[in-house]
Amino acid sequence: MKKLFPIALSLVVASNGAVSAQNVPAQVVSVGDGDTIRIALDGKTETIRMACMDAPEKRQGIYGAASTNRLKQLLPRGAAVQVRQIERDRYKRLVGEVFVGGKSINLQMVREGQAVVYRQYLNACASTQEQYIKAEAEAKRKRLGFWNQDNPVMPWDFRRNARKN
């Protein structure tokens, strides 16, 4: 059965939307796509935008679907996770790094080629930046997941192009 975590958590939200950096236990409610999940946290459901990585969009064909499916395998409904909260984004989602058993799921997605390093926001993972960059280089070299295509369109470029059309 599902275990409920007693969570004594106060989000310290500053006027700019920043959240105090802390690891908090939570439970996965659902996976939205390859870089977004919903968690049960302090009696509420929160949307988490996974930090320091960007996954292919659902509309990016097989790569978006593969990324979403892999994240669902790694974070099934009810899974216990720890979230290192970084901030709130402009959509009021918590941005954070998600851990299971002490291992970063964000980094694992990059390592498997299911996501790319989001260099624009990589400072949020300052202590593990090099790991992200090395993991991406290795996935690219091995042509894993997203990198198994001749001319990959980065997720941020795909979104920008979709907005233009």
Buried (B, 14 or more C-beta within 10 A) or exposed (E): EEEEBEBEBEBEEEEEEEBBEBEBBBBBBBBBBBBBBBBBBBEEEBBBBBBBBBBBBBEBEEBBBBBBEBBBEBBEEEBEBBBBBBBBBEEEBBBBBBBBEEEBBBBBBBBBBBBBBBBEBBEBBEEBBEBBBBBBEBBBEEEBBBBBEEEBBBBBEBBEEEEEE
